[in-house]
Amino acid sequence: MSLATPASEATLRDELIAGLGQSLDTAFVDPSLAGLAGEYPASVTNGITPIAASGSPRTDVLNLIAAFANAGQPLANAVFVLGSLNAAAAALAENSDGVGRLSKSRRDWRFDCRHPCGRQ
């Protein structure tokens, strides 16, 4: 393969990485991806019963937690998958007194703003 400029290889590599990352992200959460034995796993959302958004982020999170707990799952295993902007907004949310909602007393709640494939 002959590339026109030395920078072409880096550009091609970066584009391939970005495309692969997007594909992996989509496959990870695509509820229609049932997986294929010996080939690839089902997505983490395959087979779930969707919970409709209420319009209130607080209510939505409480509904998700309730569904998780009602399914007999320990909350220590709960993970919220958010895009980086939503994760940052949740991590920076404050109550009416200006106190962070994710204070040190709630240090078990972690919002990681890193992209699953390493992108920010």
C-alpha positions as CSV (number, residue, x, y, z in Angstrom):
1,M,0.0,0.0,0.0
2,S,1.5,3.3,-1.0
3,L,0.4,6.5,0.8
4,A,0.7,10.0,-0.7
5,T,2.3,11.6,2.4
6,P,3.9,10.5,5.7
7,A,0.9,11.9,7.6
8,S,-1.5,9.7,5.6
9,E,-0.6,6.6,7.7
10,A,-1.4,8.5,10.9
11,T,-4.6,9.9,9.5
12,L,-5.7,6.4,8.3
13,R,-4.9,4.9,11.6
14,D,-6.8,7.5,13.5
15,E,-9.8,7.1,11.3
16,L,-9.8,3.3,11.7
17,I,-9.5,3.6,15.5
18,A,-12.4,6.1,15.6
19,G,-14.6,3.9,13.4
20,L,-13.8,0.8,15.5
21,G,-14.5,2.7,18.7
22,Q,-17.9,3.8,17.4
23,S,-18.7,0.3,16.2
24,L,-17.7,-1.2,19.6
25,D,-19.7,1.4,21.5
26,T,-22.8,0.6,19.4
27,A,-22.5,-3.1,19.7
28,F,-22.0,-2.8,23.5
29,V,-25.4,-1.2,24.1
30,D,-27.5,-2.3,21.1
31,P,-30.5,-4.1,22.6
32,S,-31.1,-5.9,19.3
33,L,-27.7,-7.6,19.4
34,A,-28.4,-11.1,20.7
35,G,-24.9,-12.4,20.1
36,L,-23.8,-15.6,18.4
37,A,-22.4,-18.5,20.3
38,G,-18.7,-18.9,19.7
39,E,-18.6,-15.7,17.6
40,Y,-19.6,-12.6,19.6
41,P,-21.5,-11.9,22.9
42,A,-24.8,-10.3,23.3
43,S,-24.9,-6.6,24.1
44,V,-25.3,-5.6,27.8
45,T,-28.8,-4.4,27.0
46,N,-30.1,-7.4,25.1
47,G,-33.2,-8.8,26.6
48,I,-34.0,-6.0,28.9
49,T,-37.4,-4.4,29.5
50,P,-37.0,-0.8,28.6
51,I,-38.1,1.8,31.2
52,A,-39.6,4.9,29.6
53,A,-38.1,8.3,30.4
54,S,-40.3,10.4,32.7
55,G,-38.7,13.8,31.9
56,S,-37.1,13.9,35.3
57,P,-33.6,12.6,35.5
58,R,-34.0,12.0,39.3
59,T,-37.1,9.9,38.7
60,D,-35.6,8.1,35.8
61,V,-32.5,7.0,37.9
62,L,-34.8,6.0,40.8
63,N,-36.9,3.9,38.4
64,L,-33.7,2.2,37.1
65,I,-32.4,1.5,40.6
66,A,-35.8,0.1,41.6
67,A,-36.0,-2.2,38.6
68,F,-32.4,-3.4,39.3
69,A,-33.2,-4.1,43.0
70,N,-36.6,-5.7,42.2
71,A,-34.8,-8.1,39.9
72,G,-32.8,-9.3,42.9
73,Q,-29.5,-7.6,41.9
74,P,-27.3,-6.1,44.5
75,L,-26.9,-2.4,44.0
76,A,-23.2,-2.8,44.5
77,N,-23.2,-4.3,41.0
78,A,-25.2,-1.4,39.4
79,V,-23.4,0.6,36.6
80,F,-24.8,3.6,34.7
81,V,-23.5,3.9,31.2
82,L,-23.6,7.5,30.1
83,G,-22.2,9.6,27.4
84,S,-19.4,11.9,28.6
85,L,-21.5,15.0,28.6
86,N,-24.3,13.4,30.7
87,A,-21.7,11.9,33.0
88,A,-20.0,15.2,33.6
89,A,-23.4,16.9,34.2
90,A,-24.4,14.3,36.7
91,A,-21.0,14.5,38.5
92,L,-21.3,18.3,38.7
93,A,-25.0,18.5,39.7
94,E,-25.7,20.6,42.8
95,N,-28.7,20.8,45.1
96,S,-30.5,24.1,45.8
97,D,-27.8,25.0,48.4
98,G,-25.0,24.7,45.9
99,V,-23.7,21.5,47.5
100,G,-22.6,18.8,45.1
101,R,-25.0,16.0,44.9
102,L,-22.2,13.5,44.6
103,S,-20.5,14.6,47.8
104,K,-17.8,12.7,49.8
105,S,-20.6,11.0,51.7
106,R,-21.7,9.5,48.5
107,R,-18.3,8.4,47.2
108,D,-19.6,5.0,46.2
109,W,-21.3,6.8,43.2
110,R,-18.8,7.1,40.4
111,F,-19.3,8.8,37.1
112,D,-16.4,8.1,34.8
113,C,-16.2,10.6,32.0
114,R,-13.8,8.5,29.9
115,H,-15.2,7.1,26.7
116,P,-15.3,3.3,26.7
117,C,-12.7,3.2,23.9
118,G,-10.4,5.8,25.5
119,R,-11.7,8.9,23.7
120,Q,-12.8,11.8,25.9
